[in-house]
Amino acid sequence: RIWVRSDPSRGFGCGYYARQGFDTPRKSLDELTLITRQVLSIQSNAMSLPAFLVCFSIMFYFVSVVASDSCASTLALEAPSAVPESHASSAARAAGLQDCILSAAASEAGMTMLTFVVVFAAGTLLRRAAPDSAIISQRSRTAVGTAAFDRYSAKGEDCEATPSSPVAPRALLHASRFSPTDGAANEDVAAATANRRTSASCRRLATAEARASSSEADALAAAVRAGCAKDLPKLLDAAFERAFGDSDFDLLGGDELLAGHAMCARLLLSSLRACATWRCFREAVSAYDHTKRRLGSGSTAVWSLLLYSAVEAGQFGRCEVFFEKLCALGRPSSNDFSNMVRYHALRRDQDGLRRTLARLVQLGSEVDVLSRNRAMAACCNAGAPDLAEVLLASQAICPAGADAVAFNTLMKGHAHAGRPARCFELHEEMLARDILPTEMTFGILLNTCNGSGEQSRAKQVFKDLCASGLQLNTVHYTTYMKGLVSTGLIDDAAAVLGQMLETPGASPDLVTYSMLVKAYADRGDVTAAMGMLEQLMRQGIRADAVVLNMVLGACYAKATPPEQVFEVLERLLAYGLKPSSVTLSILVKAFVKAEAFDDALALLAAPGAEQRHRRFLGASGAPEARLFAQLAQAAARAGRGAVALAAYAAMVEAACSDTPLCSSAPPQQLVPEAASARLLQICGAAGQADAAHALHKAVVEANRSKEVTMARRQLRAAAQEAAASAAGARQ
């Protein structure tokens, strides 16, 4: 209603036809008849269920058209009139127009329903009169189908035979889908078309044969989709047997041999397409090997797909054979050109590529710039930028010449190959040819400088980028800052960030800020890392757990007092940090760096023990067993064997609590025996072998015990005894 209100002339019902001078029901009937005729020309069974649904939808479409115009007319009634009139006369005018609209709507809907009934009845009569036929218009008959009609009539065969009987020319009916360069099959088609006969009975048989051939191809494609591509040889043999019966293919001749070649090409083409879609390339080549004696000259589509399959399957010995067969039937396409380039690139064969290019030039083939650039990218992705340069230098195969995309592709390929000097040589050549660099060009050059560590050249590239007039984006700034950070120029990178904030269209993102946060954290500058995090939050960017843990990591890059560590942790929790095992590991490293072993032990202690720091980590859950081993290892290296033993005892006691340890140990083990053995080794090396052996023995016995409650009680007592021994040793 709103759509019609904006422009009442958009109505397409009764009012539209009245304005155009047409009779509404007749116009609707003509349109419905035209559409239904097209539907019937497609349907193979006169009036099947799909045709019924289509006609039903058409009927409702015309009813809705009338309704839309009714809305428009109603709105016209609601519009204010230029001549004042009484309420009674206005109501009478509205009632009269509404009656007119309803009458026209009923007339059109009734005519539509009547037409639908007539069409449905006609379809039913046609189906009863010719149950084995399809409604095929004169234009829809293929040239190959006509050739089949002529062969049946010329040989004097009974064209009223059962359509299911095996007839040799069955496969010819679908050869019209091949290209005009399909060899003997198409020549035979052209000759047969010149002498075609239009026998109705022959048409019926040929149509049945066409459907049978199509069903064979569809069955092969369905088998590949179902994962049975390895069974294609058997399926192809079965299809030939159904087509030719017990006849030996090698004994066929004349038209029957041509029919066999055409059918083989049709079925193999369907199989190859399905294999290419589902990436069954080895199976595609195997299917060709099995049917090549029946294929004949094939078709350009068959050899093109075989070339693609051979490249993808890595069967490089077949590529040139398939390519030559393809060239014998016509000019290769741009996809064939790309596949041959990939073949030579994977073999690093420059001479072979030059021979292929010469062959294409001999055939008069040319490729466009897009295909040439795509082939160059394939060479660079295969690690062969030298072959990409051969393509760029070949003006005969691509007369359009080089462009910025081609040079960018080459520079990127040489950069990945570790040839920064060649990248800048190509840049100079690009400028010498008056090809303007693009944003991608400068991005590649900046990445090249970062990879080679040439920061002075990177500064010059960035300066040229700023002076080029191109729009700097986030990637340019971030790439340049990455190079500065990698060489230790963090303050210079922060200055570039300030310039970035003043550039429209180049807002820093999470990657930009996380790079600077990590740089400051690795330097141990907690204040600068926290300041960068706060700037990130002011920009409206949400920091993830990785960035927040990076800031906390600055506390162990340099020795930081535990009070300051927990102050930083409290601020990070306010910013949304959810403590995890990574957070606990960072805190343990920070406390070990500050030699605050008591705080580290309190951090990992069991829930029932004294914990003055666990309030910060209530959401982290149970600590992992590896964290105790991490603390024990650090204490042993610092000569604190008693602390290592205390960490061992704390792990055992935590395992006996209501919240068990997080580990990959079997659930029937109260304490992970692998972690217990690791801690036993650490404590033994730190001079606490006796107490550690006693505790490990208790762990093994508890894991073997079937009384879980008793085992927990005994294990907790052993852990407390080891903790007391560790406390005595520390004193």
C-alpha positions, 0 to 999 in steps of 0.5 A: 500500500505504501509502495502504490501510494508513492506513485499510483501509476505503478498499478499493473491491474485493471486500471493499467490496461484501461489506460493503455487501451487494452481489454483486461481479461484478454490481455491477461489471457494472452500473457498466461497463454504465452507463459504456459506455452513456454512451460509446456515446451520445457516439461517432458511429460505434458502437464506434470506436477511442476507444471501444475504448480507453476500455473497455480502460481501464475494464477495467484500472481494475476489475482495479486495484480488486480489487488495492487491496482485495487489499492491504487484506486482506493487511494485515489478515492482517499485523495482530496478532490479539487471541487468541493462536494457533499458527503453523500455525493463523495460516498456515492462516487466511492461506492461506484468506483469500488463496485467497478474495481470489484467487478474488474477483479472478479472478471480477471480472476475468473478468466485466469481460472478458466484459462488454467482449467483449459490448459490443464485439460489440454495437457491431460489429453496430450499425455493420453494421446502420446504417452511416450513423447515429449512436447518438443518444439521445432527449434528445440530439436538438436542437429544431432537428434535430427541425424539420429532420425535420418539414420533410423529411416535410412537403414529401414529400421522399425522406428516404432520399436521399444525405446528401451531396446539397445540402439547404437546411435544413442550417445549422438543425441547429446553431442550438440553440447560439444564445441564446434571443434569436436572432430569426426562426430560433428562432421558426421552431424553436419552431413546427417543434418543436410538429409534429415527426415521429420518422421514423428515416430523417429522423433519419439524414439530419438527423444527416448534415446536422448533421455537414456543417454542423459540419465547415464551421464547423470548417474556417473556424476551422482556416483562421483558426488557419492564418493564412488569416483574410484568405481568410474571404470566399472560404471563406464563399462556398464554404461557401454554395455547397456548401450551396445549390448554384447557387441565388441567395440573393436568390431564396430565400424562406420556410423556405429563407431562414430556413435561409440566415440561420441558416447564415450566423449559424452560420458567421460566429459560428465565424469571429468566435470564431476571429478573436477568439482569434487577434486577427484583428479587421480580418479579422473585420469584413471577413468580416461586410461580405462576408456581411451581406446573408445574415445577417438579424437575426443573434444576440447572440453575433455582434453581441457579437463584432463589437462587440469586433472593431470596438473592437480594430480601431479602427473606431469608426464601427461600434461604435454600429451593432453595439451597437444591433443587439445591443440589438435582440435582448436585453440586452447582457452585461457584456463588451459594456458594457466594450467600449462603455466602451472605445470611448468612452474611446478617443474621450474622448467623455463625452456618448456614454458618458452616452447609452450608459449611458442606453440600458442603463438603458432596457433594464433592464441592470445590471452588477456591481461587478467589471464596473464596476471593470474598465470604470473601469480601461479608462478610466484605462488609455486616459488618460481618468479623467474617463470613469471618474468618470462611471461611478462617479457612475452609480448606475443602471447599478451600484446596488452603489455605490463601493468601495475598488477603484473609488477606487483605480482613479480615483486611479491614473488621475489620478496617471498623468494628472499630477493629484496634487491630484485624487488627494488629493481622491478620498482625502478623498471616500473617507474621507467615505463611510466607505470604509476605505483599503487597502494599495493606496490608500496605495501609490498616494498615496506614488507620487503624492507621489514624482511631484509631489515633495511630500515633506512630504505623503509623510511624512504619508501614511506616518505615516497608513499606520503608524497605520492598522493595515494591514500595511506591506509591502516596496513601501510602504517602498521607495516611501517611501524612493524619494521620500526619495532623490529629494529628497536625503534619503539618511540619512533613507532609511537610517533608514527601512531600519532601521525596515523591518528591524524590521517583520515581513513587510516584508523589504528586497529587492534593489531596496531595497538597490540604490536606496540603493547607487546613491544613495551611489554618486552622492554619491561615498561609497564607504564608505557604498556598500560598507557597504550592499552588505555589509549586503545580503550579510548579509541573504542577498540575492545581489548581481548585477553591476549592484549591484556595478558601482554600488559601483565607480561611486562611485569616479568620482563623486569623484576616488579614488586608483587604489590605493583604486579597485583595493582596492574592485575586489578586494573586489567580486571577492571578492563575486562580480563578474565583470568586463565591458566595463561594469567596464572603462568604470567603471575608465577613468572613475575613472582619468580623474577622478583624472588617472591616465592611465598606469593607464588605459592600462595597463588597456587595453594589449595582453596582450603589453605591461606590465600591472600591473593586468590581473590584476584583470580576467583574466575580462573578455576583450578590451577594446572599441574604444569604451573606447580612444576613451573614454580618448582623448576624456577625454585630449583634453579634459584637454589630453593629446594625447600620451595620446590618441595613445598610446590610439590606438596601444594600440588598434591593437596590441591588434587585432594581438594573439591576442585581437582587439578586441570590435567590430561591424566586419566580420571581415575588418578587422584594426582597425575602420575606424570606430573608427580614423577616430574616434580620428584625429579626436580625435588631430587635434583634440588636436595629434597629426594627423601621427602619427595620419594615418600610423597610420590609413593603415597601418590602411587598408592592413592591412585591404585586404591579403590577407596577414594575417600580413604585415599584422599585422607591419606594423601592429604596427610602425606602432603601436609607432612611434606609441606612441614618438612619443606617449611623446616628446611626453609627455616 
